[in-house]
């Protein structure tokens, strides 16, 4: 993963150039590794024109932006930036906002919504390790070109995880119902003794469901109050720990590792304890829902629907027409819940790893 270079002197004199220009301020909010559009001044004076550059932001320092437009890699002077913003991945097929994105692009977007504690790369593949906290944060995301022949790429990934004392886990995706053995990477892994799901039913098939924020039922006057915090609070974390094991340090890092997130909760009016929660990841044009949970004593009260409605309201108010989530295919009740709220399957993925002895 590429990060911002450390700020430093702009030239050999030792004096930093001015970074307090409109162009510097406008480009400060751009996300390294994301798709951006930058409007750029051409020349000086009132007659100077402008042009837009659309592509991936590769790097940024005090003076320059580097944007990969796929046709060229351009180096832009930050002081000459007129406007700049992160933008959603490009549309690759017809449909509504949540349907137009490709599976590859949505997988890469979701990886940014659940950032691993330790990250690496091999070409387009994303390597993730987080001390065992969740499969998503401890697997190699197989997307695009690994930049090496397949056998060498698999060797590289296995060593990367071995160096960290972790088993190698590969996340491979396809259309709904895809045959795992038809994916070249998966076929090679099966030959190496890997198994689909690695012995875990919830890892066999995971559905990526998407929907429109405008299609989710709105909150009503009868809806219970929902709190949305931008910071992770201890009582939220403790309530989250009722649904899955917390790995101290790693869990907090993953939960707070996105470029933007909200921690939503519903409290019991009498005890003031959290009885329902969800995490919302924030992206340009997209919202992600993670960790939706309702205390067993308060299920069938509509609290899950209320939380999803709250996420959709925030999304609508912040120009995020599309929402994604992930649910295990073996969770029939969970799949039905999301379908009732207007979500449908975009694609699915599976994990491949060697079964535990």
QUINORKA-V895928 format. One record per helix or strand. SS is the DSSP state (A for helix, B for strand). FROM is the first residue (numbers start at 1). LEN is the number of residues. If there is no record, write none. Layout:
ss:SS from:FROM len:LEN
ss:SS from:FROM len:LEN
This chain:
ss:A from:22 len:6
ss:B from:35 len:8
ss:B from:49 len:12
ss:B from:64 len:5
ss:B from:73 len:5
ss:A from:78 len:3
ss:B from:81 len:6
ss:A from:103 len:11
ss:B from:118 len:5
ss:B from:125 len:5
ss:A from:136 len:3
ss:B from:140 len:2
ss:A from:150 len:13
ss:B from:169 len:6
ss:A from:180 len:3
ss:A from:184 len:8
ss:B from:195 len:2
ss:A from:197 len:3
ss:A from:201 len:3
ss:B from:206 len:7
ss:A from:213 len:3
ss:B from:227 len:3
ss:A from:234 len:7
ss:A from:250 len:6
ss:B from:261 len:7
ss:B from:274 len:10
ss:B from:286 len:9
ss:A from:296 len:3
ss:A from:303 len:15
ss:B from:322 len:7
ss:A from:332 len:9
ss:B from:344 len:10
